[in-house]
């Protein structure tokens, strides 16, 4: 697919039009994309047994994020040719968020959060959850679900926001997610272990190359996890 990109000026106009009328401008050639994204959103809510009004309650927001995230990750990659290069363009996600499915972003965040639609590149909701799945991917859907199911929105923030100078260390992050999932969920949430692991990792990679550690990246991650899991 030849992905359109919207600049912020056009995105703001479309967003304001949507806020005023609750109508959206999905061009004919993108109606199939919209249909697919809407169907998957409905599937995610049905899987959770909730309606849109329940999303802000309890931990449903995160559950929607990771379940819908996996669904759109597979859809966009397999059917529409999304790849890392395309996914790096904020304009692509602005196009999806304000021109194709603004109503879905609205159901997740409401229109009081323009950052999630178009305003801040690093906060675009659909972009964030695609990258969250990409950086957590364990080779198949079932394994990825198992790694992500007990997390929260804080893990999304900590993972996606911590991009180094050379970009994401993808295999390192995937190993971090795998080993983090082995920690007792109650303990890791109470002690904010993932946040602390990511802060320590950000500092350590300035002086240590994980792949050169005896045992490689897997051992490097084990050392990080054990440091906090044994406290």
N, C-alpha and C positions, 0 to 999 in steps of 0.2 A: 504494500500500500504506500502511496505517496502521501506522507503525513503533512497536512497543513500546519503552519505555525502562526499563532496570533501574537502580535505585540501587545504591550500593556494598554496602550491607548484604545485599540479596538476591543480588547478584552473588557476593559472598564465600561465601555459603551454597551456591550452585550450584557454584561452583568447588571448594569443599571436598568436596562430594558427588561431583563428578566425579573428583577426585584419589583418593578412597577406594574408589570402585567402578569407575571408568573407564566409567561410564554417564552419559547425559545426558538432559535432559528437553526434547525437542523436541515442542512441541504439534502436534496434527494439522494445524492451519491453516498451520503453517510447515514442513511436511515437504517441500513442493515447493522452498522456498528452500534447505533443507538439501541436497536432492538435487542441485540446480543447483550449489551451492557445492562440494560434494564432487566432482561430475563435472569441474568446471573445475580443481580441484586435481589430480585424476588426469591430466587433459590436460596440465597444466603439467609434472608429473613425467615423463610420457611424452615430451613434447617434448624434455626434457633427457636422457632415457634413463637415469633414476635411480629408485631406490626411496626411501622416506622416510628410511631409515637413512643415506643418502648426503648428505642436506641439509646437515649441519654441515661437510662436507668441502669443501676447496678454496674456490671462489667460488660454490658451488651455492646457498648461502643467499641471496645477492643475486639470483641468476638466478631463483630461485623467487619472491622478493619482487616483482620487476618484471614477470615474465611472468604470475604469478597476479594481481598487482595490476591489470594491464591487463584481464585476463579478468573480474575481479569488478567493475571500474569500468564496463565496458560492460554487463555483466549487470544490476547493481543500478540503473544509470541507465535503461537501455532497457526492462527488463522490470518492475522493481519501483518505479520512480519516485523513485529516490534523487536528491537535489539538494543544493546547497551548504548550504542551511539545515538539512536533515535530517542531513547529514553532520557538521554542527558539534556535534551532541548526542552527548556521550560515552556517554550511557545507551543509545543505539541500538546503538553498537558493542559495549558490554558485553553487550547482549542477544544479538547475533550470536555474540560470542566465547565466552560461557559457557553459553548455552542452545541455540544452533543448531548450531555447529560447534566445540565445545571440543577435539575430537579433532584437528582440522586445526591449530589453534593449538598444540596439544601436539606434533604432528609437527614443527612449525617451531621451537619454543622449548623444549619440555619443560615440566613443571609446576613447575619451580623458578623460573620467571619469572612470578609472578602479575601483575606490572606489564603484561605483554603481553596478559593476559586481561581484567583488570578494575581493577587497583589504582591505576594512574596514567593519568589521562585522556590525557596527551600521549604515552604509550607503547603504547597499545592497538594491537596489530599490524595488524589489519584496517583500523582507522581511518587509521593512518600510511600504509599502502600505497595506500589510496584517494586520500588527499590528495597523495601523491607523484605519482601519475598525473595527477590533476587539475591540479596546478601545473606539470606537464611537458608537458601535452597539446599536440600539434602539429597537430591537426585531423583526424587519422585514426590508426588503429592502427599501420600500417606505419611512418609517419614518426615516431611516438612511440617505437616499438621501436628505430629507428635511433639516436635521440637518447640512449636509456637503456642500450643493450646493454653498453657498456664501463664503466659506472659501478660503484660499490660501495655498501655499506651506509652509508658515511660521507656520500655525496651525499644519501641519503635523510634522514639526521639533519640535515645542514646546511640542506637546503631546507625541510623541514617544520617544524623547530624555530624558524625565524627569521620569526616573524609579528610585524609591527610594531603600533604602537598602533592604527592604522586598519584592521588586518587584513592579509591577504596582498595584495601587488601582483601580481595574477595574470598579466597580460600581460607585465610586466617579468620575472617569474620564468620564464615560458615562453621568453622571448627569451634569458635567461641560460642556460637549459638547451640551447637550440638552438646558441648560439655556443660554449658550453663543449664540446659534442660535436665541434666542429671542431678542437680542440686534440689533438695526438698523445696517445693514451691512456697510453702509458708515461710521458711527461713529466708529464702532469697528475696521475697517480697518485703518482709519485715526489716531486713538489714540492707535493702537496696543494693544487693550484691552485684547485679549487672552494671549499674551505674558506677560502682566503685572499681569493678574490673576494667571498664572502658576507660576510666580516668587513669588508672595505673598503666594500662596498655599504651595509651597516648603518650605518656611520659617515657615508658621503656623503649618504644620503637625509635625514639630519638637517638638512643645509644646502643641498642641491641637489634640485630637483624634476626627475626624469628626463625627464618629458614636455615640459619647457620647454627642454631642451638642444637646441642647433642640430642637427637631424637626429633629434630625438625619442628615445624609449626605445631604439631600435635602436642609435643612435650612442652613447648613454650606456653601453650594455652593451659595445659594441665597445671603448670607451675602457678599461673595467674589464678586459676580457679581454686587450687588447694590453699593458696595464701589466705583467701577470704572464707572458704568453706570450713576451714579448721578453726576459725575464730570463735 
